[in-house]
Amino acid sequence: MILNFRIDHKKADISTIESSFQEMDRLLENMKNKYFVEEYLQIKTCNRAEMYLVLGDGYIKEDTKFNDSNFLLETDDDALRHLLRLACGLESMIIGEDQILGQIKDEHNRSLKEGSTGRFLNTAFTKAVHVGRAVRKKTNINKGSVSIGSAAVELAESVHGDLKSKKVLVIGAGKMGTLVAKALAEKKLKAIVVANRTYDRAVSLAKELGGYAIHFNKLDEAMSNADVVISATGAPHLILTYEKVKKAVPPENLEKIVMVDIANPRDIDEKVTELGVKLFNIDNLRSIADNNRKMREKEAEEADKVVEEELQLLKKSLKHLEVEPLISNIRYDAEQIRIRETNKALKMLGDLNGKEKIVDDLTKVVLDRIFHDIIKNIKNAAEKDDRETIGAAETIFGRED
């Protein structure tokens, strides 16, 4: 059984999602204690936290108890459909955004290194990346400004109007910070300043955008005369505290400055609003997201058609995986017999003057032809959940283990 439990922007605000990470870890440990967890993979982004599990037999849905009512649980087909939709950007706050595809790939690669995934989740996530790419080629779901970064820039524009001749400070030169900076690069800013803990990354991004980089210890100075501050780091703690902002920004600038926090956990202390600062976070992107969704309804419908087609193919692949050990064992046993009997025949035939390969190839072809329909029927039985036929094959070929 494949299980997905998650909390995301559809049901929860950013504060609730932030606090859900410990609940996610608790749920994983609970599953490990109650069931045989064969594989698992976590996805955590700025507006979602998800877990995918492959469980052995005996799972009881009622055993999955959430302390937070915002969590959603789905299994098997529904869980797989969600994963494919997720990779296509259909589950994102900003419909069609591309960043989620990279995040899925990164989390899958991390899980591969940690050894927490196996053949089922590896197949599912490889398919998800394939479908995400295919949908973006076949539809216009990702055309135009469709990233959290571009939405953050829209928020800043909703206050300042045209950002032309404004000074913008971007904190964080990771993937999200890069999306923000590239969206800003089109706005003909007075200046764009990039700050990052790894200074070389800040320099690289700033150079690409025609701005300049600063060290993290120069944040106060850069913030003092900035019109817009957009923060998107991966820090586990606040970057801009109430005290830091109060000290750095002159009183006359406090009510002019716009801060957009698109990090999770958040980078900017909510208390800065008490200073007069206009602060936005992921929750404030919802109105932009709603407009974006309406614009892309037709493309989303086309994307869903692709998802449903690919889901059927994925389900077939996963069913085939269930009987893969049986098929491998059958082929292995048959191959050992083929090799043994071919060698006996070659000895009896004597010197074939270099034509031994003809005999070897012949026995391979005979073996393939004999087992072609057998293997095809076993796979068909798996697709139909025909346990009787699969059990018969295990008994006939002596592989009941």
C-alpha positions as CSV (number, residue, x, y, z in Angstrom):
1,M,0.0,0.0,0.0
2,I,1.2,3.5,-0.8
3,L,0.2,6.2,1.7
4,N,0.4,10.0,1.5
5,F,-0.4,12.3,4.3
6,R,0.1,16.0,4.0
7,I,-0.7,19.5,5.0
8,D,-0.6,22.4,2.5
9,H,-1.7,25.9,1.6
10,K,-5.2,24.6,0.6
11,K,-6.2,23.9,4.2
12,A,-3.6,25.7,6.4
13,D,-1.9,29.0,6.8
14,I,1.9,29.4,6.9
15,S,2.1,29.3,10.7
16,T,0.2,26.0,10.9
17,I,2.4,24.5,8.1
18,E,5.5,25.6,10.0
19,S,4.4,24.0,13.2
20,S,3.4,20.7,11.4
21,F,6.9,19.5,10.8
22,Q,7.1,17.8,14.2
23,E,3.7,16.3,13.7
24,M,5.0,14.8,10.4
25,D,8.0,13.3,12.2
26,R,5.7,11.9,14.9
27,L,3.4,10.3,12.3
28,L,6.4,8.6,10.6
29,E,7.6,7.1,13.9
30,N,4.1,6.0,14.7
31,M,3.9,4.2,11.3
32,K,7.3,2.6,11.9
33,N,6.2,1.3,15.3
34,K,2.9,-0.2,14.0
35,Y,3.7,-1.4,10.6
36,F,6.5,-2.6,8.3
37,V,7.4,0.6,6.5
38,E,9.2,-0.6,3.4
39,E,9.9,2.9,1.9
40,Y,9.3,6.5,2.8
41,L,10.0,10.0,1.4
42,Q,9.3,13.5,2.8
43,I,8.7,16.7,0.9
44,K,8.9,20.0,2.7
45,T,8.5,23.3,0.8
46,C,7.4,26.9,1.7
47,N,3.7,25.9,1.6
48,R,3.5,22.2,2.2
49,A,4.7,19.2,4.2
50,E,4.2,15.7,2.8
51,M,5.1,12.1,3.5
52,Y,4.9,9.2,1.1
53,L,5.1,5.7,2.6
54,V,5.0,2.1,1.2
55,L,3.6,-0.2,3.9
56,G,3.4,-3.9,4.2
57,D,0.0,-5.7,4.6
58,G,-2.3,-5.1,7.5
59,Y,-2.6,-1.3,7.4
60,I,-5.7,0.0,9.2
61,K,-6.7,3.6,8.2
62,E,-8.1,4.3,11.6
63,D,-4.6,3.9,13.1
64,T,-3.5,7.1,11.4
65,K,-4.5,9.7,13.9
66,F,-3.7,13.3,13.4
67,N,-3.3,15.8,16.2
68,D,-3.9,18.5,13.5
69,S,-7.2,18.4,11.6
70,N,-5.6,20.2,8.7
71,F,-3.7,17.0,7.7
72,L,-5.1,15.0,4.7
73,L,-4.6,11.3,4.2
74,E,-4.8,9.5,0.8
75,T,-3.9,6.0,-0.3
76,D,-2.9,4.1,-3.4
77,D,-4.5,5.6,-6.6
78,D,-5.4,8.9,-4.9
79,A,-1.9,9.2,-3.4
80,L,-0.3,8.5,-6.8
81,R,-2.6,10.9,-8.6
82,H,-1.8,13.6,-6.1
83,L,2.0,13.0,-6.7
84,L,1.6,13.4,-10.5
85,R,-0.5,16.5,-10.1
86,L,2.0,17.9,-7.7
87,A,4.8,17.5,-10.2
88,C,2.8,19.2,-12.8
89,G,2.3,22.3,-10.6
90,L,-1.5,21.6,-10.3
91,E,-1.3,21.4,-6.5
92,S,0.8,24.5,-6.2
93,M,-0.4,27.8,-4.8
94,I,0.8,29.4,-8.0
95,I,-0.6,27.0,-10.6
96,G,2.0,25.7,-13.1
97,E,5.0,26.9,-11.2
98,D,8.2,25.1,-12.1
99,Q,10.1,25.1,-8.8
100,I,8.1,22.2,-7.4
101,L,9.5,19.9,-10.0
102,G,13.0,20.6,-8.9
103,Q,12.0,20.2,-5.3
104,I,10.6,16.8,-6.0
105,K,13.8,15.7,-7.8
106,D,15.9,17.0,-4.9
107,E,13.9,15.2,-2.2
108,H,13.9,12.0,-4.2
109,N,17.7,12.2,-4.7
110,R,18.2,12.9,-1.0
111,S,16.1,9.9,-0.1
112,L,18.0,7.7,-2.5
113,K,21.2,8.7,-0.8
114,E,19.7,8.0,2.6
115,G,18.3,4.7,1.4
116,S,14.8,5.3,2.5
117,T,13.2,4.7,-0.9
118,G,13.0,1.5,-2.9
119,R,11.7,0.2,-6.2
120,F,8.1,1.4,-5.7
121,L,8.7,5.0,-4.7
122,N,11.6,5.3,-7.1
123,T,9.3,4.2,-9.9
124,A,6.6,6.6,-8.8
125,F,8.8,9.6,-8.4
126,T,10.7,8.9,-11.7
127,K,7.3,8.8,-13.4
128,A,6.2,12.0,-11.6
129,V,9.2,14.0,-12.9
130,H,8.5,12.6,-16.4
131,V,4.9,13.6,-16.2
132,G,5.7,17.1,-14.9
133,R,8.0,17.7,-17.8
134,A,5.6,16.2,-20.3
135,V,2.7,18.5,-19.1
136,R,4.9,21.6,-19.4
137,K,5.7,20.6,-23.0
138,K,2.2,19.7,-24.0
139,T,0.4,22.6,-22.4
140,N,0.9,26.3,-21.5
141,I,0.4,25.6,-17.8
142,N,3.8,27.3,-16.9
143,K,3.8,30.2,-19.4
144,G,4.2,33.7,-18.0
145,S,4.9,34.7,-14.3
146,V,4.1,31.5,-12.4
147,S,6.5,31.3,-9.5
148,I,6.3,32.2,-5.8
149,G,9.1,34.6,-6.6
150,S,7.1,36.5,-9.3
151,A,4.1,36.6,-7.0
152,A,6.3,38.1,-4.3
153,V,7.3,40.9,-6.7
154,E,3.6,41.5,-7.5
155,L,2.9,42.0,-3.8
156,A,5.6,44.6,-3.6
157,E,4.2,46.3,-6.7
158,S,0.7,46.4,-5.1
159,V,2.1,48.8,-2.5
160,H,4.8,50.8,-4.4
161,G,3.2,50.6,-7.9
162,D,6.0,50.5,-10.5
163,L,9.2,49.3,-8.9
164,K,11.2,51.3,-11.4
165,S,13.9,53.4,-9.6
166,K,13.4,51.4,-6.3
167,K,16.1,49.8,-4.3
168,V,15.4,46.1,-3.5
169,L,17.3,43.9,-1.1
170,V,17.0,40.1,-1.7
171,I,18.1,37.9,1.2
172,G,18.9,34.4,0.1
173,A,20.5,33.3,-3.1
174,G,19.1,29.8,-3.2
175,K,16.5,28.6,-5.6
176,M,13.7,30.7,-4.2
177,G,15.9,33.8,-3.9
178,T,17.0,33.3,-7.5
179,L,13.4,33.2,-8.7
180,V,12.7,36.4,-6.9
181,A,15.8,38.1,-8.2
182,K,15.0,37.1,-11.8
183,A,11.5,38.4,-11.5
184,L,12.9,41.7,-10.2
185,A,15.5,42.0,-13.0
186,E,12.8,42.9,-15.5
187,K,11.6,45.9,-13.4
188,K,14.5,48.4,-14.2
189,L,15.3,48.9,-10.5
190,K,17.5,51.6,-9.2
191,A,19.5,48.9,-7.4
192,I,19.2,45.3,-6.6
193,V,21.3,44.0,-3.6
194,V,21.7,40.3,-2.9
195,A,22.7,39.0,0.6
196,N,23.6,35.3,1.3
197,R,25.5,33.5,4.0
198,T,27.6,32.0,1.3
199,Y,29.0,35.2,-0.2
200,D,30.2,33.6,-3.5
201,R,26.6,32.6,-4.3
202,A,25.4,36.1,-3.7
203,V,28.1,37.5,-6.0
204,S,27.2,35.0,-8.7
205,L,23.5,35.9,-8.6
206,A,24.1,39.6,-8.3
207,K,26.4,39.6,-11.3
208,E,23.8,37.8,-13.4
209,L,21.3,40.5,-12.5
210,G,23.4,43.5,-12.8
211,G,23.3,44.2,-9.0
212,Y,25.8,43.8,-6.3
213,A,26.3,41.4,-3.4
214,I,26.9,42.1,0.3
215,H,28.1,39.9,3.2
216,F,25.4,38.9,5.7
217,N,26.9,41.2,8.4
218,K,26.1,44.2,6.1
219,L,22.4,43.5,6.2
220,D,21.6,46.5,8.5
221,E,23.3,48.9,6.2
222,A,21.5,47.6,3.1
223,M,18.2,47.5,4.8
224,S,18.4,51.1,6.1
225,N,17.6,52.7,2.7
226,A,15.8,49.8,0.9
227,D,12.3,50.2,-0.6
228,V,11.6,46.5,-0.7
229,V,13.1,43.6,1.2
230,I,12.3,40.1,0.0
231,S,13.6,37.2,2.2
232,A,13.8,33.6,1.1
233,T,16.5,31.8,3.1
234,G,16.5,28.3,4.4
235,A,17.5,29.4,7.9
236,P,15.7,27.6,10.8
237,H,15.4,30.8,12.7
238,L,14.4,34.5,12.2
239,I,16.8,36.5,10.0
240,L,15.2,39.9,10.6
241,T,14.0,40.3,14.2
242,Y,11.9,43.2,15.6
243,E,15.0,44.7,17.3
244,K,17.2,44.3,14.2
245,V,14.7,46.1,11.9
246,K,14.1,48.9,14.5
247,K,17.8,49.5,14.8
248,A,18.6,49.3,11.1
249,V,15.8,51.3,9.5
250,P,15.4,55.0,10.2
251,P,12.0,56.0,11.6
252,E,11.1,58.0,8.5
253,N,11.6,54.9,6.3
254,L,9.7,52.4,8.4
255,E,6.3,53.1,6.9
256,K,7.7,53.2,3.3
257,I,9.5,49.9,3.4
258,V,7.8,46.7,2.1
259,M,9.0,43.3,3.4
260,V,8.0,40.1,1.7
261,D,8.8,36.9,3.6
262,I,8.5,33.7,1.4
263,A,10.6,31.5,3.6
264,N,9.4,28.5,5.6
265,P,10.3,28.6,8.5
266,R,9.7,32.4,8.3
267,D,12.6,34.8,8.1
268,I,11.0,38.0,9.3
269,D,9.5,38.6,12.8
270,E,5.7,39.5,12.5
271,K,6.2,42.1,15.2
272,V,7.9,44.4,12.6
273,T,4.4,45.5,11.6
274,E,4.2,47.3,14.9
275,L,6.9,49.6,13.6
276,G,4.8,50.5,10.6
277,V,6.5,48.1,8.2
278,K,4.2,46.6,5.5
279,L,4.9,42.8,5.9
280,F,3.6,40.1,3.6
281,N,4.1,36.3,3.7
282,I,3.0,33.2,1.9
283,D,-0.6,33.6,3.1
284,N,-0.8,37.0,1.3
285,L,-0.1,35.4,-2.0
286,R,-3.5,33.7,-2.1
287,S,-5.3,36.5,-4.0
288,I,-2.6,36.4,-6.7
289,A,-2.8,32.6,-6.7
290,D,-6.6,32.8,-7.2
291,N,-6.2,35.1,-10.2
292,N,-3.5,32.8,-11.6
293,R,-5.7,29.8,-11.2
294,K,-8.6,31.4,-13.1
295,M,-6.3,32.3,-16.0
296,R,-5.0,28.7,-16.3
297,E,-8.2,26.7,-15.9
298,K,-8.2,25.4,-19.5
299,E,-4.5,24.5,-19.3
300,A,-5.2,22.7,-16.0
301,E,-7.9,20.6,-17.6
302,E,-5.5,19.5,-20.4
303,A,-2.8,18.8,-17.8
304,D,-5.3,16.6,-15.8
305,K,-6.0,14.5,-18.9
306,V,-2.3,13.8,-19.2
307,V,-2.1,12.9,-15.5
308,E,-5.0,10.4,-15.8
309,E,-3.4,8.7,-18.8
310,E,0.0,8.5,-17.1
311,L,-1.5,7.3,-13.8
312,Q,-2.8,4.2,-15.6
313,L,0.6,3.5,-17.0
314,L,2.2,4.0,-13.5
315,K,-0.3,1.7,-11.9
316,K,0.6,-1.0,-14.4
317,S,4.3,-0.5,-13.8
318,L,3.8,-0.8,-10.0
319,K,1.7,-4.0,-10.4
320,H,4.5,-5.5,-12.5
321,L,7.0,-4.7,-9.7
322,E,5.0,-6.9,-7.4
323,V,5.7,-10.0,-9.5
324,E,9.2,-8.9,-10.6
325,P,10.9,-11.2,-8.0
326,L,8.9,-14.1,-9.2
327,I,9.7,-13.5,-12.8
328,S,13.4,-12.9,-12.0
329,N,13.6,-16.2,-10.1
330,I,11.9,-18.1,-12.9
331,R,14.2,-16.6,-15.5
332,Y,17.3,-17.2,-13.3
333,D,16.4,-20.9,-12.8
334,A,15.7,-21.4,-16.5
335,E,19.0,-19.6,-17.4
336,Q,21.0,-21.9,-15.2
337,I,19.4,-25.0,-16.9
338,R,20.1,-23.5,-20.3
339,I,23.8,-22.8,-19.6
340,R,24.3,-26.3,-18.1
341,E,22.6,-28.2,-20.9
342,T,24.2,-26.0,-23.6
343,N,27.7,-26.7,-22.2
344,K,26.9,-30.5,-22.2
345,A,25.7,-30.3,-25.8
346,L,28.9,-28.4,-26.9
347,K,31.1,-31.0,-25.3
348,M,29.2,-33.8,-27.1
349,L,29.4,-31.9,-30.5
350,G,33.2,-31.4,-30.2
351,D,35.0,-28.8,-32.1
352,L,32.6,-26.5,-34.0
353,N,35.3,-24.4,-35.5
354,G,34.2,-21.2,-33.8
355,K,30.4,-21.7,-34.3
356,E,29.7,-22.4,-30.6
357,K,28.0,-19.0,-30.4
358,I,25.4,-20.1,-32.9
359,V,24.3,-22.9,-30.5
360,D,24.4,-20.6,-27.5
361,D,22.3,-18.0,-29.3
362,L,19.8,-20.7,-30.4
363,T,19.2,-21.9,-26.8
364,K,18.7,-18.2,-25.7
365,V,16.1,-17.7,-28.4
366,V,14.3,-20.9,-27.5
367,L,14.2,-19.9,-23.8
368,D,12.9,-16.4,-24.6
369,R,10.2,-17.8,-26.8
370,I,9.1,-20.4,-24.2
371,F,8.8,-17.9,-21.4
372,H,7.4,-14.9,-23.4
373,D,3.8,-15.8,-22.9
374,I,4.3,-17.1,-19.4
375,I,5.8,-13.9,-18.2
376,K,3.2,-11.8,-20.1
377,N,0.4,-13.8,-18.4
378,I,2.0,-13.3,-15.0
379,K,2.2,-9.6,-15.6
380,N,-1.4,-9.5,-16.8
381,A,-2.5,-11.4,-13.6
382,A,-0.7,-8.8,-11.5
383,E,-2.5,-5.9,-13.3
384,K,-5.8,-7.6,-12.5
385,D,-4.9,-8.5,-8.9
386,D,-5.4,-12.2,-9.9
387,R,-3.7,-13.8,-6.9
388,E,-4.9,-17.2,-7.9
389,T,-2.9,-17.2,-11.1
390,I,0.2,-15.7,-9.4
391,G,0.0,-18.3,-6.7
392,A,-0.3,-21.1,-9.3
393,A,2.8,-19.7,-11.0
394,E,4.7,-19.7,-7.7
395,T,3.7,-23.3,-7.1
396,I,4.4,-24.5,-10.6
397,F,7.9,-23.0,-10.7
398,G,8.7,-23.8,-7.1
399,R,9.0,-20.2,-5.9
400,E,6.5,-20.0,-3.1
401,D,8.9,-17.8,-1.1
